[in-house]
């Protein structure tokens, strides 16, 4: 449909739009029955103010509509979510639903806080009713003739003025319809008909040539499309993590990484965050899969920093979330985020002491720990883990805040992957995950094709040697990296 005023639709919409009035008041109180009574009183006062403002603009009270929203958050957090003013139970349920949708979990052990209340009134919008018009007479002759270039060829084209046309007229393409604010092009194999409301309706007169739907067979164009889609999901996860994180390390220094994995835990796409994280993150995901085979459930989230299972140093904590199908039966994908926490314990602040002689002295060792169970954040269990280790974390509140941000980032990835499945279908998405991985493998093998056998040795300042030898197998297009000759691990 093309409205007669579509060329100036923004101005037309502004002319029809409601007038708004908004009032907000800070509350900052714990949410309970007494606070709810206070909210009702505040809402009544604010509603009188916004209604008075609309009345001052000559908008009758009968034509006004009011909405009241309460901004709520968990105690100790700084992200408030708006919910409608209702009963105590209804508001708690609405907040939990909004929090689960935004962040992927709820925290029932934390008290709810009311940050502010706002009342919005609107009204005075113009009536956009458009009556049906009577049918016009016969189609008048064209105003002029010209040529347009379409579909790789020139076409003789008739030109009509919009004022010549009325309900019931049909203009076959190719044609140009000149309006006061725009020109409508009717392509060949299309036609424009004028509806009873004086709108133009463009329809095909010949069916579109048959096009093959996106399937599971690799197509070069769609391969690039999916490659960027998967990458975009990882990037959106990173934006969510940056926006919701607490620490300077993650929020400002951007020491984090996000990635998407297939059902086997193999890397599909990672955003260009911290390269050192991404080379081993799939091993962390595979550890979670292996250690929880058959027991993973929707709403579960795990964390891990064990260097022996894909971790780097202990401050880099990886949070892993499985992506289930809509029935909650089958795991389709995994998403993960790895963030550098400012401190996870150890014998020195920062958890990177050169004097550590055991892994525990570096910080809190985390291996396959269930962070969220059935959508509920296990805050007390996490706090116990961080504070009861031999060398506990120094700022567990900061760790918990950043872990919640990582869960939220993963939830963003879960939501975007589900949107992709809804749009393209599961079989296509899974097939192109494989195609992207195959393409990445081929790209690496092409690099190996131009490598040559080489060897390098460097002496360290404490008398040890690091030896690396690369042997290229041209036939199998593979390379072997051999560290034979490197000094053994040294006591600290």
Secondary structure, 3 states (H helix, E strand, C coil): CECCCHHHHHHHHHHHCCEEEEEEEEEEEECCHHHHHHHHHHHHHHHHHHHHHHHHCCCCHHHEEEEEEEEEEECCCCCCEEEECCCHHHHHHHHHHHHHHHHCCECCCCCEEEEEEEEEEEECCCCCCCCCCCCCCCCCCCCEEEEEEECCEEEEEEEEEHHHCCCCCEEECCEEEECCCCEEEECCCEEEEECCCCCEEEEECCCCCCCCCCCCCCCHHHHHHHHHHHHHHHHHHHHHHHHHCCCHHHHCCCCEEEEEECCCCCEEEECCCCHHHHCCHHHHHHHHHHHCCCCCCCCCEEEECCHHHCCCCCCEEEEEEEEECCCCCCEEEEEEEEEECCCCCCCCCCCCCCCCCCHHHHCCCCCCEEEEECCEECHHHHHHHHHCCCCCCCCHHHHHHHHHHHHHHHHHHHHHHHHHHHHHCHHHHHHHHHHHHHHHHHHHHHHHHCCCCEEEEEECCCCCEEEEEEEEECCCCEEEEECCCCCCCCCC
